[in-house]
Amino acid sequence: MWILVNVAMLVLATLITGAAAVAVYWLLLRATLVMMRPATLRPAPVRTELARGTAELVRAFTPRRDADRNEGSN
């Protein structure tokens, strides 16, 4: 009789311990996802001044043809 009680207590303790381990694992997984969320929610702002400045530099350093220069001086 006492052997059955001991086995039942061992099974019950194992089930409680397993449930606690699953709960802790789930909480840690949720915390990990919550900490990672800010990196994916806020998109980086688009900075157009870099593209505008690059286009201006390309225009400044691109050699023009003679026909373009003559049209601009008239």
mmJSON file of the N, C-alpha and C atoms, coordinates in Angstrom:
{"data_MODEL":{"atom_site":{
"group_PDB":["ATOM","ATOM","ATOM","ATOM","ATOM","ATOM","ATOM","ATOM","ATOM","ATOM","ATOM","ATOM","ATOM","ATOM","ATOM","ATOM","ATOM","ATOM","ATOM","ATOM","ATOM","ATOM","ATOM","ATOM","ATOM","ATOM","ATOM","ATOM","ATOM","ATOM","ATOM","ATOM","ATOM","ATOM","ATOM","ATOM","ATOM","ATOM","ATOM","ATOM","ATOM","ATOM","ATOM","ATOM","ATOM","ATOM","ATOM","ATOM","ATOM","ATOM","ATOM","ATOM","ATOM","ATOM","ATOM","ATOM","ATOM","ATOM","ATOM","ATOM","ATOM","ATOM","ATOM","ATOM","ATOM","ATOM","ATOM","ATOM","ATOM","ATOM","ATOM","ATOM","ATOM","ATOM","ATOM","ATOM","ATOM","ATOM","ATOM","ATOM","ATOM","ATOM","ATOM","ATOM","ATOM","ATOM","ATOM","ATOM","ATOM","ATOM","ATOM","ATOM","ATOM","ATOM","ATOM","ATOM","ATOM","ATOM","ATOM","ATOM","ATOM","ATOM","ATOM","ATOM","ATOM","ATOM","ATOM","ATOM","ATOM","ATOM","ATOM","ATOM","ATOM","ATOM","ATOM","ATOM","ATOM","ATOM","ATOM","ATOM","ATOM","ATOM","ATOM","ATOM","ATOM","ATOM","ATOM","ATOM","ATOM","ATOM","ATOM","ATOM","ATOM","ATOM","ATOM","ATOM","ATOM","ATOM","ATOM","ATOM","ATOM","ATOM","ATOM","ATOM","ATOM","ATOM","ATOM","ATOM","ATOM","ATOM","ATOM","ATOM","ATOM","ATOM","ATOM","ATOM","ATOM","ATOM","ATOM","ATOM","ATOM","ATOM","ATOM","ATOM","ATOM","ATOM","ATOM","ATOM","ATOM","ATOM","ATOM","ATOM","ATOM","ATOM","ATOM","ATOM","ATOM","ATOM","ATOM","ATOM","ATOM","ATOM","ATOM","ATOM","ATOM","ATOM","ATOM","ATOM","ATOM","ATOM","ATOM","ATOM","ATOM","ATOM","ATOM","ATOM","ATOM","ATOM","ATOM","ATOM","ATOM","ATOM","ATOM","ATOM","ATOM","ATOM","ATOM","ATOM","ATOM","ATOM","ATOM","ATOM","ATOM","ATOM","ATOM","ATOM","ATOM","ATOM","ATOM","ATOM","ATOM","ATOM"],
"id":[1,2,3,4,5,6,7,8,9,10,11,12,13,14,15,16,17,18,19,20,21,22,23,24,25,26,27,28,29,30,31,32,33,34,35,36,37,38,39,40,41,42,43,44,45,46,47,48,49,50,51,52,53,54,55,56,57,58,59,60,61,62,63,64,65,66,67,68,69,70,71,72,73,74,75,76,77,78,79,80,81,82,83,84,85,86,87,88,89,90,91,92,93,94,95,96,97,98,99,100,101,102,103,104,105,106,107,108,109,110,111,112,113,114,115,116,117,118,119,120,121,122,123,124,125,126,127,128,129,130,131,132,133,134,135,136,137,138,139,140,141,142,143,144,145,146,147,148,149,150,151,152,153,154,155,156,157,158,159,160,161,162,163,164,165,166,167,168,169,170,171,172,173,174,175,176,177,178,179,180,181,182,183,184,185,186,187,188,189,190,191,192,193,194,195,196,197,198,199,200,201,202,203,204,205,206,207,208,209,210,211,212,213,214,215,216,217,218,219,220,221,222],
"type_symbol":["N","C","C","N","C","C","N","C","C","N","C","C","N","C","C","N","C","C","N","C","C","N","C","C","N","C","C","N","C","C","N","C","C","N","C","C","N","C","C","N","C","C","N","C","C","N","C","C","N","C","C","N","C","C","N","C","C","N","C","C","N","C","C","N","C","C","N","C","C","N","C","C","N","C","C","N","C","C","N","C","C","N","C","C","N","C","C","N","C","C","N","C","C","N","C","C","N","C","C","N","C","C","N","C","C","N","C","C","N","C","C","N","C","C","N","C","C","N","C","C","N","C","C","N","C","C","N","C","C","N","C","C","N","C","C","N","C","C","N","C","C","N","C","C","N","C","C","N","C","C","N","C","C","N","C","C","N","C","C","N","C","C","N","C","C","N","C","C","N","C","C","N","C","C","N","C","C","N","C","C","N","C","C","N","C","C","N","C","C","N","C","C","N","C","C","N","C","C","N","C","C","N","C","C","N","C","C","N","C","C","N","C","C","N","C","C","N","C","C","N","C","C"],
"label_atom_id":["N","CA","C","N","CA","C","N","CA","C","N","CA","C","N","CA","C","N","CA","C","N","CA","C","N","CA","C","N","CA","C","N","CA","C","N","CA","C","N","CA","C","N","CA","C","N","CA","C","N","CA","C","N","CA","C","N","CA","C","N","CA","C","N","CA","C","N","CA","C","N","CA","C","N","CA","C","N","CA","C","N","CA","C","N","CA","C","N","CA","C","N","CA","C","N","CA","C","N","CA","C","N","CA","C","N","CA","C","N","CA","C","N","CA","C","N","CA","C","N","CA","C","N","CA","C","N","CA","C","N","CA","C","N","CA","C","N","CA","C","N","CA","C","N","CA","C","N","CA","C","N","CA","C","N","CA","C","N","CA","C","N","CA","C","N","CA","C","N","CA","C","N","CA","C","N","CA","C","N","CA","C","N","CA","C","N","CA","C","N","CA","C","N","CA","C","N","CA","C","N","CA","C","N","CA","C","N","CA","C","N","CA","C","N","CA","C","N","CA","C","N","CA","C","N","CA","C","N","CA","C","N","CA","C","N","CA","C","N","CA","C","N","CA","C","N","CA","C","N","CA","C","N","CA","C","N","CA","C"],
"label_alt_id":[null,null,null,null,null,null,null,null,null,null,null,null,null,null,null,null,null,null,null,null,null,null,null,null,null,null,null,null,null,null,null,null,null,null,null,null,null,null,null,null,null,null,null,null,null,null,null,null,null,null,null,null,null,null,null,null,null,null,null,null,null,null,null,null,null,null,null,null,null,null,null,null,null,null,null,null,null,null,null,null,null,null,null,null,null,null,null,null,null,null,null,null,null,null,null,null,null,null,null,null,null,null,null,null,null,null,null,null,null,null,null,null,null,null,null,null,null,null,null,null,null,null,null,null,null,null,null,null,null,null,null,null,null,null,null,null,null,null,null,null,null,null,null,null,null,null,null,null,null,null,null,null,null,null,null,null,null,null,null,null,null,null,null,null,null,null,null,null,null,null,null,null,null,null,null,null,null,null,null,null,null,null,null,null,null,null,null,null,null,null,null,null,null,null,null,null,null,null,null,null,null,null,null,null,null,null,null,null,null,null,null,null,null,null,null,null,null,null,null,null,null,null],
"label_comp_id":["MET","MET","MET","TRP","TRP","TRP","ILE","ILE","ILE","LEU","LEU","LEU","VAL","VAL","VAL","ASN","ASN","ASN","VAL","VAL","VAL","ALA","ALA","ALA","MET","MET","MET","LEU","LEU","LEU","VAL","VAL","VAL","LEU","LEU","LEU","ALA","ALA","ALA","THR","THR","THR","LEU","LEU","LEU","ILE","ILE","ILE","THR","THR","THR","GLY","GLY","GLY","ALA","ALA","ALA","ALA","ALA","ALA","ALA","ALA","ALA","VAL","VAL","VAL","ALA","ALA","ALA","VAL","VAL","VAL","TYR","TYR","TYR","TRP","TRP","TRP","LEU","LEU","LEU","LEU","LEU","LEU","LEU","LEU","LEU","ARG","ARG","ARG","ALA","ALA","ALA","THR","THR","THR","LEU","LEU","LEU","VAL","VAL","VAL","MET","MET","MET","MET","MET","MET","ARG","ARG","ARG","PRO","PRO","PRO","ALA","ALA","ALA","THR","THR","THR","LEU","LEU","LEU","ARG","ARG","ARG","PRO","PRO","PRO","ALA","ALA","ALA","PRO","PRO","PRO","VAL","VAL","VAL","ARG","ARG","ARG","THR","THR","THR","GLU","GLU","GLU","LEU","LEU","LEU","ALA","ALA","ALA","ARG","ARG","ARG","GLY","GLY","GLY","THR","THR","THR","ALA","ALA","ALA","GLU","GLU","GLU","LEU","LEU","LEU","VAL","VAL","VAL","ARG","ARG","ARG","ALA","ALA","ALA","PHE","PHE","PHE","THR","THR","THR","PRO","PRO","PRO","ARG","ARG","ARG","ARG","ARG","ARG","ASP","ASP","ASP","ALA","ALA","ALA","ASP","ASP","ASP","ARG","ARG","ARG","ASN","ASN","ASN","GLU","GLU","GLU","GLY","GLY","GLY","SER","SER","SER","ASN","ASN","ASN"],
"label_asym_id":["A","A","A","A","A","A","A","A","A","A","A","A","A","A","A","A","A","A","A","A","A","A","A","A","A","A","A","A","A","A","A","A","A","A","A","A","A","A","A","A","A","A","A","A","A","A","A","A","A","A","A","A","A","A","A","A","A","A","A","A","A","A","A","A","A","A","A","A","A","A","A","A","A","A","A","A","A","A","A","A","A","A","A","A","A","A","A","A","A","A","A","A","A","A","A","A","A","A","A","A","A","A","A","A","A","A","A","A","A","A","A","A","A","A","A","A","A","A","A","A","A","A","A","A","A","A","A","A","A","A","A","A","A","A","A","A","A","A","A","A","A","A","A","A","A","A","A","A","A","A","A","A","A","A","A","A","A","A","A","A","A","A","A","A","A","A","A","A","A","A","A","A","A","A","A","A","A","A","A","A","A","A","A","A","A","A","A","A","A","A","A","A","A","A","A","A","A","A","A","A","A","A","A","A","A","A","A","A","A","A","A","A","A","A","A","A","A","A","A","A","A","A"],
"label_entity_id":["1","1","1","1","1","1","1","1","1","1","1","1","1","1","1","1","1","1","1","1","1","1","1","1","1","1","1","1","1","1","1","1","1","1","1","1","1","1","1","1","1","1","1","1","1","1","1","1","1","1","1","1","1","1","1","1","1","1","1","1","1","1","1","1","1","1","1","1","1","1","1","1","1","1","1","1","1","1","1","1","1","1","1","1","1","1","1","1","1","1","1","1","1","1","1","1","1","1","1","1","1","1","1","1","1","1","1","1","1","1","1","1","1","1","1","1","1","1","1","1","1","1","1","1","1","1","1","1","1","1","1","1","1","1","1","1","1","1","1","1","1","1","1","1","1","1","1","1","1","1","1","1","1","1","1","1","1","1","1","1","1","1","1","1","1","1","1","1","1","1","1","1","1","1","1","1","1","1","1","1","1","1","1","1","1","1","1","1","1","1","1","1","1","1","1","1","1","1","1","1","1","1","1","1","1","1","1","1","1","1","1","1","1","1","1","1","1","1","1","1","1","1"],
"label_seq_id":[1,1,1,2,2,2,3,3,3,4,4,4,5,5,5,6,6,6,7,7,7,8,8,8,9,9,9,10,10,10,11,11,11,12,12,12,13,13,13,14,14,14,15,15,15,16,16,16,17,17,17,18,18,18,19,19,19,20,20,20,21,21,21,22,22,22,23,23,23,24,24,24,25,25,25,26,26,26,27,27,27,28,28,28,29,29,29,30,30,30,31,31,31,32,32,32,33,33,33,34,34,34,35,35,35,36,36,36,37,37,37,38,38,38,39,39,39,40,40,40,41,41,41,42,42,42,43,43,43,44,44,44,45,45,45,46,46,46,47,47,47,48,48,48,49,49,49,50,50,50,51,51,51,52,52,52,53,53,53,54,54,54,55,55,55,56,56,56,57,57,57,58,58,58,59,59,59,60,60,60,61,61,61,62,62,62,63,63,63,64,64,64,65,65,65,66,66,66,67,67,67,68,68,68,69,69,69,70,70,70,71,71,71,72,72,72,73,73,73,74,74,74],
"pdbx_PDB_ins_code":[null,null,null,null,null,null,null,null,null,null,null,null,null,null,null,null,null,null,null,null,null,null,null,null,null,null,null,null,null,null,null,null,null,null,null,null,null,null,null,null,null,null,null,null,null,null,null,null,null,null,null,null,null,null,null,null,null,null,null,null,null,null,null,null,null,null,null,null,null,null,null,null,null,null,null,null,null,null,null,null,null,null,null,null,null,null,null,null,null,null,null,null,null,null,null,null,null,null,null,null,null,null,null,null,null,null,null,null,null,null,null,null,null,null,null,null,null,null,null,null,null,null,null,null,null,null,null,null,null,null,null,null,null,null,null,null,null,null,null,null,null,null,null,null,null,null,null,null,null,null,null,null,null,null,null,null,null,null,null,null,null,null,null,null,null,null,null,null,null,null,null,null,null,null,null,null,null,null,null,null,null,null,null,null,null,null,null,null,null,null,null,null,null,null,null,null,null,null,null,null,null,null,null,null,null,null,null,null,null,null,null,null,null,null,null,null,null,null,null,null,null,null],
"Cartn_x":[0.816,0.0,0.857,1.871,2.727,3.541,3.824,4.558,3.718,2.421,1.535,1.417,1.373,1.311,2.594,3.726,5.005,5.094,4.637,4.648,3.707,2.533,1.577,2.168,2.822,3.447,4.574,5.333,6.401,5.832,4.754,4.11,3.55,2.898,2.326,3.424,4.502,5.613,6.241,6.34,6.897,5.995,4.68,3.744,3.789,3.834,3.9,5.207,6.301,7.602,7.632,7.07,7.014,6.172,5.021,4.169,4.883,5.6,6.346,7.456,8.128,9.185,8.612,7.463,6.826,6.394,5.854,5.42,6.599,7.7,8.884,9.429,9.465,9.936,9.049,7.736,6.798,6.978,7.148,7.354,8.653,9.714,10.98,10.861,10.123,9.904,9.12,8.076,7.285,8.147,8.977,9.845,10.83,11.345,12.261,11.563,10.354,9.614,9.255,8.91,8.588,9.823,10.977,12.201,12.634,12.33,12.706,11.74,10.521,9.488,9.859,10.456,10.76,11.667,12.491,13.369,12.591,11.435,10.681,9.488,9.01,7.814,8.091,9.168,9.438,10.361,9.833,10.722,11.662,12.806,13.775,13.259,13.417,12.934,13.746,13.05,13.703,14.348,15.63,16.353,16.573,15.83,15.917,17.043,17.549,18.606,19.863,20.124,21.29,21.125,19.942,19.704,19.763,19.205,19.248,20.684,21.461,22.852,23.659,23.404,24.118,23.769,22.5,22.098,22.753,22.844,23.507,24.989,25.637,27.053,27.257,26.365,26.479,26.337,25.361,25.191,26.403,26.988,28.119,29.366,29.559,30.782,30.597,29.418,29.197,29.61,30.526,30.926,29.781,29.527,28.46,29.021,28.125,28.541,28.611,29.273,29.417,28.07,27.143,25.835,25.083,25.2,24.514,25.12,26.419,27.072,26.676,26.581,26.236,24.789,23.896,22.497,22.345,23.104,22.991,23.553,24.469,25.103,24.307,23.318,22.539,21.584],
"Cartn_y":[-1.198,0.0,1.258,1.285,2.476,2.639,1.543,1.626,2.337,2.053,2.73,4.222,4.55,5.966,6.676,6.038,6.64,6.815,5.82,5.923,7.03,7.123,8.175,9.563,9.709,10.988,11.331,10.319,10.538,10.975,10.344,10.72,12.128,12.449,13.784,14.847,14.587,15.545,15.731,14.645,14.737,15.564,15.355,16.134,17.624,17.932,19.341,19.974,19.246,19.764,19.961,19.037,19.175,20.359,20.555,21.708,23.017,23.05,24.256,24.534,23.495,23.677,24.201,23.682,24.161,25.605,25.955,27.335,28.307,27.944,28.812,28.952,27.866,27.913,28.823,28.725,29.563,31.033,31.327,32.72,33.287,32.495,32.962,33.175,32.309,32.478,33.747,33.999,35.226,36.46,36.425,37.567,37.815,36.75,36.903,37.565,37.142,37.735,39.186,39.517,40.908,41.786,41.276,42.071,42.245,41.282,41.386,42.253,42.445,43.148,44.585,45.395,46.771,46.864,45.878,45.916,45.722,45.102,44.843,45.767,46.395,47.221,48.584,49.234,50.582,50.537,50.853,50.872,52.073,51.913,52.995,54.123,55.365,56.474,56.582,56.916,57.045,58.424,58.448,59.719,60.041,61.015,61.359,62.351,63.016,63.994,63.333,62.09,61.387,61.125,60.7,60.442,61.744,62.826,64.11,64.608,64.488,64.935,64.109,62.816,61.953,62.329,62.625,63.029,64.346,65.275,66.551,66.349,65.474,65.189,64.548,63.656,63.012,64.057,64.97,66.025,66.949,67.227,68.157,67.567,66.273,65.666,64.912,64.95,64.31,65.278,64.864,65.78,65.959,67.211,67.496,67.469,67.208,67.227,68.664,68.899,70.251,70.853,70.037,70.556,71.097,70.432,70.906,72.216,72.372,73.604,74.778,74.527,75.616,76.075,75.161,75.538,76.388,76.102,76.845,78.252,78.52,79.837,80.789,80.337,81.225,82.032],
"Cartn_z":[0.0,0.0,0.0,0.877,0.944,-0.344,-1.002,-2.269,-3.309,-3.358,-4.301,-3.989,-2.705,-2.307,-2.736,-2.545,-2.934,-4.456,-5.194,-6.657,-7.116,-6.499,-6.856,-6.556,-5.425,-5.066,-6.051,-6.466,-7.437,-8.785,-9.217,-10.484,-10.38,-9.272,-9.086,-9.054,-8.364,-8.304,-9.686,-10.442,-11.796,-12.704,-12.601,-13.42,-13.064,-11.775,-11.352,-11.82,-11.684,-12.124,-13.634,-14.373,-15.829,-16.252,-15.592,-15.908,-15.582,-14.476,-14.112,-15.137,-15.606,-16.605,-17.913,-18.339,-19.569,-19.406,-18.24,-17.995,-18.023,-17.412,-17.42,-18.833,-19.576,-20.959,-21.796,-21.631,-22.379,-22.02,-20.727,-20.307,-20.881,-20.888,-21.456,-22.967,-23.636,-25.067,-25.349,-24.569,-24.737,-24.469,-23.432,-23.118,-24.255,-24.845,-25.971,-27.15,-27.45,-28.563,-28.292,-27.058,-26.717,-26.839,-26.441,-26.55,-28.002,-28.859,-30.262,-31.051,-30.573,-31.319,-31.69,-30.825,-31.239,-32.459,-32.684,-33.854,-35.146,-35.086,-36.301,-36.472,-35.417,-35.531,-36.151,-35.718,-36.201,-37.415,-38.597,-39.762,-39.686,-40.247,-40.261,-41.142,-40.705,-41.528,-42.82,-43.871,-45.169,-45.238,-45.502,-45.583,-47.055,-47.557,-48.972,-49.246,-48.199,-48.477,-49.026,-48.635,-49.166,-50.658,-51.054,-52.483,-53.282,-52.708,-53.4,-53.557,-52.487,-52.548,-53.532,-53.591,-54.53,-55.964,-56.233,-57.586,-57.972,-57.018,-57.308,-57.605,-56.856,-57.113,-58.475,-58.856,-60.162,-61.258,-61.11,-62.114,-62.16,-61.019,-60.976,-61.634,-61.482,-61.995,-63.303,-63.897,-65.185,-66.283,-67.152,-68.237,-69.228,-69.569,-70.535,-71.937,-72.876,-74.281,-74.768,-75.875,-76.419,-76.807,-77.289,-77.696,-76.48,-75.354,-74.131,-73.663,-73.768,-73.318,-74.212,-75.518,-76.437,-76.241,-75.927,-75.728,-74.479,-73.461,-72.201,-72.301,-73.209,-73.286,-74.166,-74.952,-75.826,-75.069],
"occupancy":[1.0,1.0,1.0,1.0,1.0,1.0,1.0,1.0,1.0,1.0,1.0,1.0,1.0,1.0,1.0,1.0,1.0,1.0,1.0,1.0,1.0,1.0,1.0,1.0,1.0,1.0,1.0,1.0,1.0,1.0,1.0,1.0,1.0,1.0,1.0,1.0,1.0,1.0,1.0,1.0,1.0,1.0,1.0,1.0,1.0,1.0,1.0,1.0,1.0,1.0,1.0,1.0,1.0,1.0,1.0,1.0,1.0,1.0,1.0,1.0,1.0,1.0,1.0,1.0,1.0,1.0,1.0,1.0,1.0,1.0,1.0,1.0,1.0,1.0,1.0,1.0,1.0,1.0,1.0,1.0,1.0,1.0,1.0,1.0,1.0,1.0,1.0,1.0,1.0,1.0,1.0,1.0,1.0,1.0,1.0,1.0,1.0,1.0,1.0,1.0,1.0,1.0,1.0,1.0,1.0,1.0,1.0,1.0,1.0,1.0,1.0,1.0,1.0,1.0,1.0,1.0,1.0,1.0,1.0,1.0,1.0,1.0,1.0,1.0,1.0,1.0,1.0,1.0,1.0,1.0,1.0,1.0,1.0,1.0,1.0,1.0,1.0,1.0,1.0,1.0,1.0,1.0,1.0,1.0,1.0,1.0,1.0,1.0,1.0,1.0,1.0,1.0,1.0,1.0,1.0,1.0,1.0,1.0,1.0,1.0,1.0,1.0,1.0,1.0,1.0,1.0,1.0,1.0,1.0,1.0,1.0,1.0,1.0,1.0,1.0,1.0,1.0,1.0,1.0,1.0,1.0,1.0,1.0,1.0,1.0,1.0,1.0,1.0,1.0,1.0,1.0,1.0,1.0,1.0,1.0,1.0,1.0,1.0,1.0,1.0,1.0,1.0,1.0,1.0,1.0,1.0,1.0,1.0,1.0,1.0,1.0,1.0,1.0,1.0,1.0,1.0,1.0,1.0,1.0,1.0,1.0,1.0],
"B_iso_or_equiv":[0.0,0.0,0.0,0.0,0.0,0.0,0.0,0.0,0.0,0.0,0.0,0.0,0.0,0.0,0.0,0.0,0.0,0.0,0.0,0.0,0.0,0.0,0.0,0.0,0.0,0.0,0.0,0.0,0.0,0.0,0.0,0.0,0.0,0.0,0.0,0.0,0.0,0.0,0.0,0.0,0.0,0.0,0.0,0.0,0.0,0.0,0.0,0.0,0.0,0.0,0.0,0.0,0.0,0.0,0.0,0.0,0.0,0.0,0.0,0.0,0.0,0.0,0.0,0.0,0.0,0.0,0.0,0.0,0.0,0.0,0.0,0.0,0.0,0.0,0.0,0.0,0.0,0.0,0.0,0.0,0.0,0.0,0.0,0.0,0.0,0.0,0.0,0.0,0.0,0.0,0.0,0.0,0.0,0.0,0.0,0.0,0.0,0.0,0.0,0.0,0.0,0.0,0.0,0.0,0.0,0.0,0.0,0.0,0.0,0.0,0.0,0.0,0.0,0.0,0.0,0.0,0.0,0.0,0.0,0.0,0.0,0.0,0.0,0.0,0.0,0.0,0.0,0.0,0.0,0.0,0.0,0.0,0.0,0.0,0.0,0.0,0.0,0.0,0.0,0.0,0.0,0.0,0.0,0.0,0.0,0.0,0.0,0.0,0.0,0.0,0.0,0.0,0.0,0.0,0.0,0.0,0.0,0.0,0.0,0.0,0.0,0.0,0.0,0.0,0.0,0.0,0.0,0.0,0.0,0.0,0.0,0.0,0.0,0.0,0.0,0.0,0.0,0.0,0.0,0.0,0.0,0.0,0.0,0.0,0.0,0.0,0.0,0.0,0.0,0.0,0.0,0.0,0.0,0.0,0.0,0.0,0.0,0.0,0.0,0.0,0.0,0.0,0.0,0.0,0.0,0.0,0.0,0.0,0.0,0.0,0.0,0.0,0.0,0.0,0.0,0.0,0.0,0.0,0.0,0.0,0.0,0.0],
"pdbx_formal_charge":[null,null,null,null,null,null,null,null,null,null,null,null,null,null,null,null,null,null,null,null,null,null,null,null,null,null,null,null,null,null,null,null,null,null,null,null,null,null,null,null,null,null,null,null,null,null,null,null,null,null,null,null,null,null,null,null,null,null,null,null,null,null,null,null,null,null,null,null,null,null,null,null,null,null,null,null,null,null,null,null,null,null,null,null,null,null,null,null,null,null,null,null,null,null,null,null,null,null,null,null,null,null,null,null,null,null,null,null,null,null,null,null,null,null,null,null,null,null,null,null,null,null,null,null,null,null,null,null,null,null,null,null,null,null,null,null,null,null,null,null,null,null,null,null,null,null,null,null,null,null,null,null,null,null,null,null,null,null,null,null,null,null,null,null,null,null,null,null,null,null,null,null,null,null,null,null,null,null,null,null,null,null,null,null,null,null,null,null,null,null,null,null,null,null,null,null,null,null,null,null,null,null,null,null,null,null,null,null,null,null,null,null,null,null,null,null,null,null,null,null,null,null],
"auth_seq_id":[1,1,1,2,2,2,3,3,3,4,4,4,5,5,5,6,6,6,7,7,7,8,8,8,9,9,9,10,10,10,11,11,11,12,12,12,13,13,13,14,14,14,15,15,15,16,16,16,17,17,17,18,18,18,19,19,19,20,20,20,21,21,21,22,22,22,23,23,23,24,24,24,25,25,25,26,26,26,27,27,27,28,28,28,29,29,29,30,30,30,31,31,31,32,32,32,33,33,33,34,34,34,35,35,35,36,36,36,37,37,37,38,38,38,39,39,39,40,40,40,41,41,41,42,42,42,43,43,43,44,44,44,45,45,45,46,46,46,47,47,47,48,48,48,49,49,49,50,50,50,51,51,51,52,52,52,53,53,53,54,54,54,55,55,55,56,56,56,57,57,57,58,58,58,59,59,59,60,60,60,61,61,61,62,62,62,63,63,63,64,64,64,65,65,65,66,66,66,67,67,67,68,68,68,69,69,69,70,70,70,71,71,71,72,72,72,73,73,73,74,74,74],
"auth_comp_id":["MET","MET","MET","TRP","TRP","TRP","ILE","ILE","ILE","LEU","LEU","LEU","VAL","VAL","VAL","ASN","ASN","ASN","VAL","VAL","VAL","ALA","ALA","ALA","MET","MET","MET","LEU","LEU","LEU","VAL","VAL","VAL","LEU","LEU","LEU","ALA","ALA","ALA","THR","THR","THR","LEU","LEU","LEU","ILE","ILE","ILE","THR","THR","THR","GLY","GLY","GLY","ALA","ALA","ALA","ALA","ALA","ALA","ALA","ALA","ALA","VAL","VAL","VAL","ALA","ALA","ALA","VAL","VAL","VAL","TYR","TYR","TYR","TRP","TRP","TRP","LEU","LEU","LEU","LEU","LEU","LEU","LEU","LEU","LEU","ARG","ARG","ARG","ALA","ALA","ALA","THR","THR","THR","LEU","LEU","LEU","VAL","VAL","VAL","MET","MET","MET","MET","MET","MET","ARG","ARG","ARG","PRO","PRO","PRO","ALA","ALA","ALA","THR","THR","THR","LEU","LEU","LEU","ARG","ARG","ARG","PRO","PRO","PRO","ALA","ALA","ALA","PRO","PRO","PRO","VAL","VAL","VAL","ARG","ARG","ARG","THR","THR","THR","GLU","GLU","GLU","LEU","LEU","LEU","ALA","ALA","ALA","ARG","ARG","ARG","GLY","GLY","GLY","THR","THR","THR","ALA","ALA","ALA","GLU","GLU","GLU","LEU","LEU","LEU","VAL","VAL","VAL","ARG","ARG","ARG","ALA","ALA","ALA","PHE","PHE","PHE","THR","THR","THR","PRO","PRO","PRO","ARG","ARG","ARG","ARG","ARG","ARG","ASP","ASP","ASP","ALA","ALA","ALA","ASP","ASP","ASP","ARG","ARG","ARG","ASN","ASN","ASN","GLU","GLU","GLU","GLY","GLY","GLY","SER","SER","SER","ASN","ASN","ASN"],
"auth_asym_id":["A","A","A","A","A","A","A","A","A","A","A","A","A","A","A","A","A","A","A","A","A","A","A","A","A","A","A","A","A","A","A","A","A","A","A","A","A","A","A","A","A","A","A","A","A","A","A","A","A","A","A","A","A","A","A","A","A","A","A","A","A","A","A","A","A","A","A","A","A","A","A","A","A","A","A","A","A","A","A","A","A","A","A","A","A","A","A","A","A","A","A","A","A","A","A","A","A","A","A","A","A","A","A","A","A","A","A","A","A","A","A","A","A","A","A","A","A","A","A","A","A","A","A","A","A","A","A","A","A","A","A","A","A","A","A","A","A","A","A","A","A","A","A","A","A","A","A","A","A","A","A","A","A","A","A","A","A","A","A","A","A","A","A","A","A","A","A","A","A","A","A","A","A","A","A","A","A","A","A","A","A","A","A","A","A","A","A","A","A","A","A","A","A","A","A","A","A","A","A","A","A","A","A","A","A","A","A","A","A","A","A","A","A","A","A","A","A","A","A","A","A","A"],
"auth_atom_id":["N","CA","C","N","CA","C","N","CA","C","N","CA","C","N","CA","C","N","CA","C","N","CA","C","N","CA","C","N","CA","C","N","CA","C","N","CA","C","N","CA","C","N","CA","C","N","CA","C","N","CA","C","N","CA","C","N","CA","C","N","CA","C","N","CA","C","N","CA","C","N","CA","C","N","CA","C","N","CA","C","N","CA","C","N","CA","C","N","CA","C","N","CA","C","N","CA","C","N","CA","C","N","CA","C","N","CA","C","N","CA","C","N","CA","C","N","CA","C","N","CA","C","N","CA","C","N","CA","C","N","CA","C","N","CA","C","N","CA","C","N","CA","C","N","CA","C","N","CA","C","N","CA","C","N","CA","C","N","CA","C","N","CA","C","N","CA","C","N","CA","C","N","CA","C","N","CA","C","N","CA","C","N","CA","C","N","CA","C","N","CA","C","N","CA","C","N","CA","C","N","CA","C","N","CA","C","N","CA","C","N","CA","C","N","CA","C","N","CA","C","N","CA","C","N","CA","C","N","CA","C","N","CA","C","N","CA","C","N","CA","C","N","CA","C","N","CA","C","N","CA","C","N","CA","C","N","CA","C"],
"pdbx_PDB_model_num":[1,1,1,1,1,1,1,1,1,1,1,1,1,1,1,1,1,1,1,1,1,1,1,1,1,1,1,1,1,1,1,1,1,1,1,1,1,1,1,1,1,1,1,1,1,1,1,1,1,1,1,1,1,1,1,1,1,1,1,1,1,1,1,1,1,1,1,1,1,1,1,1,1,1,1,1,1,1,1,1,1,1,1,1,1,1,1,1,1,1,1,1,1,1,1,1,1,1,1,1,1,1,1,1,1,1,1,1,1,1,1,1,1,1,1,1,1,1,1,1,1,1,1,1,1,1,1,1,1,1,1,1,1,1,1,1,1,1,1,1,1,1,1,1,1,1,1,1,1,1,1,1,1,1,1,1,1,1,1,1,1,1,1,1,1,1,1,1,1,1,1,1,1,1,1,1,1,1,1,1,1,1,1,1,1,1,1,1,1,1,1,1,1,1,1,1,1,1,1,1,1,1,1,1,1,1,1,1,1,1,1,1,1,1,1,1,1,1,1,1,1,1]
}}}
